[in-house]
Amino acid sequence: MNSNSIPLVVATGLLLAATNESWAMPPRQQSVSGVIEAIDCASHTITLKPKAVTAPLTFVWNDSTRFTRKGGCAKGSFYFGQTVRVTYRREVGQNVLREVSTKGASAGCSVTCR
């Protein structure tokens, strides 16, 4: 390799290294529907039995998680056996909830987490 090509190789390497950061993308968002099997308010976790998957999935929620309910009930109100649709991302080894959508009447809201 001659001495004129060394700066070109270094510049190309720096350019490629700088553009790799712009290619980084956030975790892909996924959705699943199922029935709530367990709720742990202290650790902010919900265990869901998806319709299409045999094994239950555990999700965590945080302050940015949105809870919606058609028919009433306060934010964060769930009950065991309730059918929900969740949108989540896989982050740092956990399924982090982005949104929880529930359907049905407001009767049966037995667990309220704050």
N, C-alpha and C positions, 0 to 999 in steps of 0.2 A: 504494500500500500504506500503510495507516495505521500509526501507531506501536504500537498494541496487538497487531498481528499479527506483528511482527518477532520478539518472544521466542518465539512459538509456532512460527514457521518454523525458528528456530535450534534449539529443543528437539527438533523433529521430525527435523531433520538429524542432530543428535547421537545420537538414539536409533537412527536407521537406520545410522549409521556404526558404532555399538557392536555392533549385532546382525549385521553382515556378518562379523565375526570368528568368531562362533559357527557360521556356515554353512560355513566352510572345512572341507573334508574331506581326509583323507589320500589319496594316490594309490590308485586301484582295483587290487586284487590280481587277477592273471590266471594261468591255468595253460596249459601246453602240453606235449605229449609229443614225443619225437624221439630221434635218435641223436647221440651225442657225436662231433663231428668234430675238435675240438682242445681242449687244456687247457693253460693257461699258469699255472703255480703262482706264479711271481714276481709277476704282475700280478693274480692271483686272477680269471682269466677262463675261461669255458667257452664254446665255440662249439657250437651245437646245430643240427642239421638237422631241423626240425619235419616231421612227416608231412604236414600239410595246407598248408604254406607252401613255396614254391620257394626262397626266399632263406634262408641260414643266419642265425641270431640269436646275438648275443654277449651273455653275461650276466656280471656280476661278483658275487662273494660277499664277505661280511664276517663279523665275529665272531658276529652274530646269525643267520646262515644255518644251518638245520638240515639234516643229512644223514641219511637213513635207508636201510638196505639190508636187504632180506629175504634170509636165507641166510648172513649173516656179513659179514666185511670191516670194517675200522676206518672210523671217520668220515673222510670226505674221500677215500676210495679210489674211483677211477674207472678205466675203460679205454676206449680208443678203440673206437667201434662199439657201445658199450653203449647200450641203450634206457633212457631215464630220463623221468620226469615232473617238471617244475619248476613251482614257483609263484613268481611274481615281481611286482614293482611297478616302474613307470617313475618314477624319481626323478632329478632334476637331469640329464636327458639320458642316463641309463643304465638298463638293465634290471638291477635289483638282486634277486638271488635271496633268497627267503624260505625255501624248502624244496626239497630235491632228493631224490626218491624213486626208488630203483632196485629192480629185480627180478632174480631168478635166483640161481644158486649162487654161492658165494664164489670159485670159480676164475676166474682172469683179471683179478684186481685188480693192475694193473701200474703205476698212477700213484698215489702217495700224497702229498697236499699237506698241509702242516701250517701 
